[in-house]
Amino acid sequence: MNNTISTYNSDWIDVFSHINPHALGFIGIACGLALSVVGAAWGIWTAASTLMGGCVKAPRIRSKNLISIIFCEANAIYGIIIAVILINKMTLGGYVNGHLKPDFNYAMWYYAGYAIFSAGLSVGISNVVSGLSVGICGSSCALSDAQNGALFAKMLISQIFASALGIYGIIIGIIISNLGQFPN
């Protein structure tokens, strides 16, 4: 029997302290890009399938309801933007002959890794939610426009608010990414 008292959280601290911050940064970049594309694709699929069905009854809705597809594609572009911003933060300074310098700032190293990881993850999650909500609003807009053409402008406002979720996510991601810079 071991005489040391182990707390529950000490195991998790040990796990997270052995993850390379550069790996966390690259995982954050991949999550930001991949989740943004998934959100855009999900929103496009939701809106486009309803739009194609609504065009059977009212072919006039075909062109003006493509705006919801454009709003969904913007989420994928937000993922590309944050990936470019975050990849420029990834520097491999501090290594001498394959090892870190003796006076290396480990706290800043871990802080930068977690900051880049959380920036990518926050942008990715917000773009999944934004893409899905724009797709649902676009689907509703297409169906309501097929029934009554006067409802298009009113429903377009809800799509703009749903698209703003992705913009808020990229703003938060840029703010978080400015906090983390890998030391040299």
DRENMARVO-50724 format. One record per residue (C-alpha): residue number from 0; x, y, z. Coordinates in pm, 1 decimal, m for minus. Each point is the difference from the previous one (the first is absolute). Layout:
REM residues N
+-----+----------+----------+----------+
|   n |       px |       py |       pz |
+-----+----------+----------+----------+
| NUM |        X |        Y |        Z |
...
+-----+----------+----------+----------+
***
This chain:
REM residues 184
+-----+----------+----------+----------+
|   n |       px |       py |       pz |
+-----+----------+----------+----------+
|   0 |      0.0 |      0.0 |      0.0 |
|   1 |    131.3 |    341.9 |    m94.8 |
|   2 |     23.4 |    246.7 |    291.9 |
|   3 |    m28.9 |    311.2 |   m218.3 |
|   4 |   m332.6 |    173.3 |    m31.5 |
|   5 |    m95.8 |     54.9 |   m361.6 |
|   6 |   m263.4 |    248.8 |    m96.4 |
|   7 |   m228.1 |    m56.1 |   m293.8 |
|   8 |    125.3 |    303.2 |   m192.3 |
|   9 |    368.8 |    m84.7 |     29.9 |
|  10 |    m39.6 |   m271.7 |   m262.4 |
|  11 |   m148.8 |    242.6 |   m252.2 |
|  12 |    262.6 |    263.1 |     71.3 |
|  13 |    264.0 |   m262.2 |    m68.4 |
|  14 |   m165.2 |    m92.7 |   m329.6 |
|  15 |    m34.7 |    357.1 |   m123.4 |
|  16 |    351.2 |     97.7 |    106.8 |
|  17 |    149.0 |   m265.2 |   m229.3 |
|  18 |   m175.4 |    118.0 |   m316.8 |
|  19 |    229.1 |    196.0 |   m229.1 |
|  20 |   m136.6 |    356.1 |    m39.4 |
|  21 |     85.4 |     m1.7 |   m370.3 |
|  22 |   m216.7 |   m309.2 |    m42.1 |
|  23 |   m282.4 |    178.2 |    181.9 |
|  24 |     41.6 |    300.1 |   m227.3 |
|  25 |    m17.4 |   m210.2 |   m315.0 |
|  26 |   m302.6 |   m188.8 |    135.6 |
|  27 |   m169.1 |    335.5 |     63.8 |
|  28 |     75.8 |    114.6 |   m354.8 |
|  29 |   m136.9 |   m324.6 |   m142.7 |
|  30 |   m312.8 |     19.0 |    217.3 |
|  31 |    m64.7 |    360.2 |    m99.3 |
|  32 |     27.2 |    m75.3 |   m370.3 |
|  33 |   m174.2 |   m338.0 |      1.2 |
|  34 |   m291.7 |     99.4 |    221.9 |
|  35 |    m55.7 |    316.7 |   m203.7 |
|  36 |    m20.6 |   m201.5 |   m320.4 |
|  37 |   m231.5 |   m253.8 |    165.8 |
|  38 |   m226.8 |    281.3 |    120.2 |
|  39 |     m7.5 |    155.8 |   m345.8 |
|  40 |    m73.5 |   m332.9 |   m167.5 |
|  41 |   m272.8 |    m84.2 |    249.7 |
|  42 |   m165.8 |    337.9 |    m48.9 |
|  43 |     24.8 |    m21.6 |   m379.3 |
|  44 |   m147.9 |   m348.3 |      5.8 |
|  45 |   m289.2 |    110.6 |    221.1 |
|  46 |    m82.5 |    312.7 |   m198.8 |
|  47 |     64.1 |   m137.4 |   m349.5 |
|  48 |   m209.3 |   m312.8 |     41.2 |
|  49 |   m298.9 |    206.8 |    109.3 |
|  50 |     64.7 |    257.5 |   m270.2 |
|  51 |     m2.6 |   m268.6 |   m268.7 |
|  52 |   m327.6 |   m135.6 |    132.8 |
|  53 |   m153.7 |    347.2 |     22.1 |
|  54 |    100.0 |     80.8 |   m358.2 |
|  55 |   m239.3 |   m269.1 |   m120.1 |
|  56 |   m299.9 |    199.4 |    124.9 |
|  57 |    138.3 |    350.6 |    m56.7 |
|  58 |    291.8 |     21.7 |   m247.4 |
|  59 |     32.6 |    375.1 |     65.7 |
|  60 |    170.2 |    m63.1 |    338.5 |
|  61 |    297.9 |   m170.0 |   m162.7 |
|  62 |    239.7 |    290.7 |    m43.5 |
|  63 |    m74.7 |    231.2 |    290.2 |
|  64 |     13.9 |   m276.1 |    260.9 |
|  65 |    357.4 |    m86.2 |    m96.0 |
|  66 |    103.8 |    265.7 |    253.0 |
|  67 |    m31.6 |   m261.3 |    276.0 |
|  68 |    252.8 |   m218.7 |   m184.1 |
|  69 |    237.9 |    296.9 |    m16.5 |
|  70 |    m41.9 |     65.2 |    373.3 |
|  71 |     87.3 |   m364.1 |     68.9 |
|  72 |    308.5 |     16.5 |   m221.1 |
|  73 |    118.4 |    298.4 |    201.5 |
|  74 |     44.3 |   m232.0 |    299.3 |
|  75 |    252.5 |   m209.2 |   m192.5 |
|  76 |    182.5 |    319.6 |    m95.9 |
|  77 |     13.8 |     99.3 |    368.3 |
|  78 |    168.3 |   m333.6 |     71.7 |
|  79 |    259.3 |     62.7 |   m270.0 |
|  80 |     66.8 |    349.5 |    135.8 |
|  81 |     55.9 |   m120.9 |    356.6 |
|  82 |    218.0 |   m288.3 |   m124.1 |
|  83 |    227.9 |    246.1 |   m180.8 |
|  84 |     15.3 |    226.1 |    306.1 |
|  85 |     77.2 |   m288.8 |    234.9 |
|  86 |    256.3 |   m170.0 |   m223.8 |
|  87 |    200.7 |    322.3 |      2.6 |
|  88 |     10.9 |    m20.3 |    382.1 |
|  89 |    165.1 |   m343.4 |     m9.3 |
|  90 |    374.0 |     58.9 |     37.4 |
|  91 |    257.3 |   m259.7 |     97.1 |
|  92 |    241.0 |    231.3 |    178.4 |
|  93 |    187.1 |    m97.6 |    312.7 |
|  94 |    163.4 |   m317.9 |   m129.6 |
|  95 |    376.5 |    m54.7 |     m1.9 |
|  96 |    123.4 |   m328.6 |   m150.3 |
|  97 |   m347.8 |   m150.5 |     33.4 |
|  98 |    m40.3 |     91.5 |    368.2 |
|  99 |   m157.3 |    298.5 |    170.5 |
| 100 |    228.9 |    266.1 |    143.0 |
| 101 |     69.2 |    m20.6 |    376.0 |
| 102 |   m154.2 |    343.5 |     63.1 |
| 103 |   m307.7 |    m77.2 |   m210.1 |
| 104 |   m334.2 |    144.2 |    117.1 |
| 105 |   m213.6 |   m312.4 |     36.7 |
| 106 |   m300.9 |    183.8 |    141.2 |
| 107 |    m25.3 |    224.6 |   m304.2 |
| 108 |     50.0 |   m301.9 |   m225.6 |
| 109 |   m296.7 |   m186.0 |    151.5 |
| 110 |   m208.0 |    317.7 |     12.9 |
| 111 |     51.7 |     62.6 |   m372.3 |
| 112 |    m89.1 |   m358.7 |    m88.0 |
| 113 |   m322.5 |      6.3 |    197.8 |
| 114 |    m87.3 |    348.4 |   m132.0 |
| 115 |     35.1 |   m109.2 |   m361.9 |
| 116 |   m189.8 |   m322.0 |     72.5 |
| 117 |   m288.1 |    184.7 |    164.8 |
| 118 |     m9.6 |    265.7 |   m274.1 |
| 119 |    m37.0 |   m262.8 |   m270.4 |
| 120 |   m252.8 |   m199.0 |    198.1 |
| 121 |   m215.0 |    302.7 |     80.9 |
| 122 |     m9.5 |    108.7 |   m364.8 |
| 123 |    m79.7 |   m352.8 |   m114.8 |
| 124 |   m282.3 |    m56.0 |    247.2 |
| 125 |   m154.5 |    340.6 |    m64.0 |
| 126 |     12.0 |    m60.4 |   m375.8 |
| 127 |   m169.9 |   m338.4 |     34.2 |
| 128 |   m280.5 |    166.5 |    195.2 |
| 129 |    m11.3 |    293.8 |   m240.4 |
| 130 |     m6.6 |   m220.1 |   m309.7 |
| 131 |   m276.3 |   m216.7 |    138.1 |
| 132 |   m209.0 |    297.0 |    112.9 |
| 133 |     44.2 |    178.0 |   m335.7 |
| 134 |   m102.2 |   m322.0 |   m174.6 |
| 135 |   m311.8 |    m36.9 |    211.8 |
| 136 |    m90.4 |    366.8 |    m48.3 |
| 137 |     68.7 |    m31.7 |   m373.7 |
| 138 |   m222.4 |   m304.6 |    m16.4 |
| 139 |   m279.6 |    186.1 |    175.6 |
| 140 |     55.0 |    301.7 |   m223.0 |
| 141 |    m27.7 |   m208.8 |   m316.7 |
| 142 |   m322.1 |   m165.3 |    114.1 |
| 143 |   m158.8 |    323.7 |    118.3 |
| 144 |    105.5 |    180.2 |   m318.0 |
| 145 |   m160.1 |   m274.6 |   m206.6 |
| 146 |   m328.0 |     61.3 |    184.6 |
| 147 |     13.8 |    380.0 |     24.6 |
| 148 |    258.6 |    209.7 |   m185.3 |
| 149 |    m33.6 |    291.2 |    244.3 |
| 150 |    161.9 |   m201.9 |    279.8 |
| 151 |    344.0 |    m24.5 |   m162.7 |
| 152 |    139.7 |    328.7 |    134.5 |
| 153 |   m125.4 |    m74.7 |    350.9 |
| 154 |    152.2 |   m347.3 |      1.1 |
| 155 |    327.6 |    132.2 |   m140.3 |
| 156 |     54.4 |    196.0 |    322.6 |
| 157 |     m5.7 |   m322.1 |    203.3 |
| 158 |    264.5 |   m145.9 |   m232.5 |
| 159 |    220.1 |    303.6 |     55.6 |
| 160 |    m26.1 |    m42.2 |    377.1 |
| 161 |     81.0 |   m370.8 |    m30.8 |
| 162 |    300.6 |     81.1 |   m217.2 |
| 163 |    121.8 |    244.9 |    262.9 |
| 164 |     76.5 |   m295.9 |    229.6 |
| 165 |    289.1 |    m94.7 |   m228.0 |
| 166 |    127.8 |    357.5 |     m2.5 |
| 167 |     m9.7 |      9.8 |    379.8 |
| 168 |    192.3 |   m327.1 |      9.0 |
| 169 |    278.4 |    125.9 |   m224.1 |
| 170 |     27.3 |    320.2 |    205.4 |
| 171 |     37.0 |   m206.6 |    318.5 |
| 172 |    254.4 |   m224.2 |   m176.1 |
| 173 |    209.9 |    297.2 |   m108.4 |
| 174 |     m7.8 |    146.1 |    351.4 |
| 175 |    105.0 |   m331.7 |    153.9 |
| 176 |    271.7 |    m56.2 |   m260.2 |
| 177 |    151.9 |    340.2 |     74.2 |
| 178 |     53.2 |   m115.5 |    359.4 |
| 179 |    218.2 |   m294.0 |    m99.4 |
| 180 |    342.5 |     37.3 |   m160.7 |
| 181 |    258.8 |   m276.5 |     14.1 |
| 182 |    325.3 |    113.9 |    165.1 |
| 183 |    326.3 |     10.6 |   m194.0 |
+-----+----------+----------+----------+
***
